[in-house]
Amino acid sequence: MFSKLKLITGNANRPLAEEVARHAGIPLVDIDLFKFSNDESFVKINDNVRGADVFVIQPTCYPVNDNLIDLLIIIDALKRASAQRINCVIPYYAYARSDKKDQPRVPITAKLIADLITVAGAHRVITVDLHADQIQGFFNIPVDHLYAIPTFARYFKSIMPMDDIVVVSPDSGGANRARALAKRLNCTLAIGDKRRSGNEDKTELLNIIGDVKGKSAILFDDIIDTGGSLIKVSKALVEKGAKKIYAACTHGVLSGNAVVNLEASPIEKLFITNTIPLSEEKKNCQKIIQLSIAEMLAIAIKKVHIEESISILFR
């Protein structure tokens, strides 16, 4: 049944790809992937993939442009090696926050990336927690959009009592996402009310909408980048009387001084998934706990391969 199923990975997140391969019981295809001295990338696939259903596991995380180009080159190499179907497993989709034209003369980069992946030769994309759901519509090929919410919900239920929990969205834009987690945890919801200040690309927190006094708050978002917004909300939660504050984000970008700022914040623990690999500095941060989505991806890959519904992953 799975003789034609092949898994391949670039350099973006090899530990995740190896874990997916273990769960799927399918070895990774052997490839050479490196850069020449002139900074150009090169790919050579060492195993036969003719007529195969290939899944390329390659998040477009830091270094974003290098990993994106590697993904495109791998797709092209597979196409020219006569792979029957090329499926891109992109746990973290870069440029997702550039999903609309919100200023004059700016690009919609999320759409451009979708076009590049499609034109390169991909037949399907599997991704996790897109920043904006409409990005699925940027592709002219099927997109399976998976969610980390079930993974977080199972974990939280196993480590803490649910009777005094409130899920908090940092802003109104993430309310639906936070509401979905609150529903699974059977708890209440609160929302941070933010506003742009002046002409600068900065926000100020005006209020917390919802009852958080005496409760353990779980700040929930899809991405933590510099951590500025989450930390602002965590401080507001302290002022509103929250008992304990945790944060959960699918994609731990953690750029700039994010780890230093997290250490100094009221957030007790930050739960992230392994869509993006952690540097040694981030691994050593006592506040960061990483949950694995490898089994979910392995199930999705095998379901797609045998053309079965993946709805079991949303239950």
SVG drawing of the C-alpha trace seen along z (x, -y; Angstrom):
<svg xmlns="http://www.w3.org/2000/svg" viewBox="-17 -60 51 62">
<polyline fill="none" stroke="black" stroke-width="0.4" points="0.0,0.0 2.8,-2.4 5.5,-1.1 5.2,-4.3 5.2,-6.6 8.5,-8.6 9.6,-11.1 12.2,-13.7 13.5,-16.7 15.8,-19.7 17.8,-21.3 15.1,-23.4 14.0,-21.1 15.6,-17.7 14.8,-16.5 11.0,-17.0 11.3,-15.1 13.2,-12.2 10.5,-12.0 7.7,-12.0 9.6,-9.3 9.7,-7.2 6.0,-7.6 5.2,-6.8 7.6,-3.8 9.0,-5.2 12.7,-6.1 13.8,-9.4 15.0,-9.6 18.8,-10.1 19.7,-13.5 22.7,-15.8 21.8,-19.4 24.5,-22.0 25.7,-25.4 28.5,-26.2 31.1,-28.8 29.1,-31.4 26.1,-30.9 24.1,-29.0 22.2,-25.9 22.4,-22.4 20.3,-19.4 20.8,-15.8 18.3,-13.0 20.3,-9.8 17.3,-7.4 14.9,-6.4 11.6,-8.4 10.2,-7.6 6.4,-7.2 6.5,-7.8 4.1,-9.8 6.7,-12.1 6.2,-14.3 8.7,-17.1 9.0,-18.1 10.4,-21.6 9.1,-24.5 10.1,-27.9 11.6,-29.1 14.9,-30.9 16.9,-31.3 13.6,-31.9 14.8,-32.7 17.4,-29.9 14.8,-27.3 12.3,-28.5 14.7,-28.3 15.8,-24.8 12.1,-23.7 11.6,-25.0 14.8,-23.3 13.8,-20.0 10.4,-20.2 12.1,-20.9 14.5,-18.0 11.6,-15.6 9.6,-16.8 12.6,-16.1 13.1,-12.8 9.6,-11.7 7.9,-11.7 4.2,-11.0 3.0,-13.4 4.9,-16.1 3.3,-17.1 4.9,-19.9 4.6,-19.5 5.2,-23.1 4.6,-23.1 5.5,-26.8 4.5,-29.0 6.7,-32.1 5.5,-35.5 2.0,-34.5 1.5,-37.9 1.9,-39.6 -1.5,-38.3 -3.2,-41.5 -2.4,-45.0 -2.8,-47.1 -0.6,-50.0 0.0,-51.6 2.6,-50.0 3.3,-46.9 3.3,-43.2 1.1,-40.4 4.0,-38.1 2.0,-35.1 0.3,-34.9 3.7,-35.2 5.1,-32.3 2.0,-30.2 2.5,-30.9 6.2,-30.0 5.5,-26.7 2.7,-25.9 4.7,-26.8 7.7,-24.9 5.6,-21.7 3.9,-21.0 0.6,-19.1 -0.5,-19.6 0.4,-21.5 0.0,-20.3 0.6,-23.1 -0.1,-23.9 -1.9,-26.9 -1.7,-29.5 -1.7,-33.0 -4.6,-33.8 -7.1,-31.2 -7.5,-32.9 -4.0,-31.9 -5.4,-28.5 -7.2,-30.3 -3.9,-31.7 -3.1,-28.2 -4.6,-26.7 -3.8,-23.2 -5.3,-21.4 -4.2,-22.6 -4.7,-20.5 -4.7,-23.0 -3.9,-21.2 -4.2,-22.7 -2.2,-22.3 -5.2,-23.0 -5.9,-19.3 -2.2,-18.8 -2.3,-21.7 -5.7,-20.7 -4.6,-17.1 -1.4,-18.4 -3.1,-21.0 -5.7,-18.6 -2.9,-16.2 -0.9,-18.8 -3.4,-21.2 -6.9,-21.3 -9.5,-22.9 -11.8,-24.4 -10.0,-27.8 -8.6,-28.2 -9.3,-31.1 -8.0,-31.2 -6.9,-34.7 -6.5,-35.9 -3.9,-38.8 -6.2,-40.6 -9.6,-40.4 -7.9,-38.9 -7.1,-35.7 -10.4,-35.4 -11.7,-32.5 -8.4,-30.6 -8.6,-31.1 -12.3,-30.3 -11.6,-26.9 -9.1,-26.1 -11.4,-27.3 -14.2,-25.1 -12.0,-22.0 -10.9,-22.9 -14.5,-23.7 -13.4,-27.1 -14.0,-30.8 -12.5,-33.2 -11.0,-36.7 -9.6,-39.0 -7.0,-41.8 -8.1,-45.1 -5.3,-46.6 -5.0,-49.8 -2.3,-51.2 -0.7,-54.3 0.0,-57.2 1.7,-56.6 4.2,-54.1 3.9,-50.4 3.3,-49.9 0.3,-48.9 -1.0,-49.8 -3.1,-47.5 -6.3,-49.3 -8.1,-46.6 -8.7,-43.0 -12.3,-42.0 -13.4,-39.2 -13.1,-37.9 -9.5,-36.8 -9.3,-37.6 -8.1,-34.6 -7.8,-32.4 -4.9,-30.7 -4.7,-32.4 -3.4,-30.6 -2.4,-33.3 -3.0,-31.6 -1.7,-32.7 -0.4,-31.1 3.0,-32.8 5.4,-34.2 8.0,-36.4 9.6,-39.0 7.1,-38.3 6.3,-42.0 2.5,-41.7 2.2,-38.6 4.3,-40.1 2.2,-43.3 -0.9,-41.3 0.7,-39.1 1.5,-42.3 -2.1,-43.5 -3.4,-40.1 -1.3,-40.5 -2.9,-44.0 -6.4,-42.4 -5.7,-39.8 -4.8,-36.7 -3.3,-34.0 -0.9,-32.3 -0.1,-33.1 1.0,-30.7 1.4,-31.2 0.9,-28.7 1.9,-29.4 2.1,-27.0 5.1,-28.6 8.0,-29.6 9.9,-32.1 11.4,-33.8 13.4,-36.4 15.6,-39.2 15.5,-39.5 12.4,-37.3 14.0,-34.8 15.5,-37.5 12.2,-39.3 10.3,-36.1 12.6,-35.3 11.8,-38.7 8.1,-38.5 5.2,-37.3 4.7,-34.3 5.5,-31.1 5.8,-28.7 5.7,-29.1 4.4,-26.0 5.3,-25.8 5.3,-23.1 8.3,-21.8 7.2,-23.3 10.4,-25.4 13.6,-24.0 15.1,-25.6 18.6,-26.9 20.7,-25.9 19.9,-29.2 16.2,-28.6 16.4,-25.0 18.2,-26.1 15.4,-28.5 13.6,-26.9 10.3,-28.6 10.0,-27.0 8.4,-23.6 8.2,-22.1 5.4,-19.8 5.7,-17.5 3.3,-17.5 5.3,-14.7 2.6,-12.0 -0.1,-14.3 1.9,-15.0 2.7,-11.3 -1.0,-10.4 -1.9,-13.2 0.8,-12.0 -0.4,-8.4 -4.1,-9.4 -3.4,-11.7 -1.3,-9.0 -4.1,-6.4 -6.7,-9.1 -8.6,-8.9 -10.2,-11.8 -7.9,-13.5 -10.9,-14.7 -9.9,-12.4 -7.1,-14.9 -9.6,-17.6 -11.5,-15.6"/>
</svg>
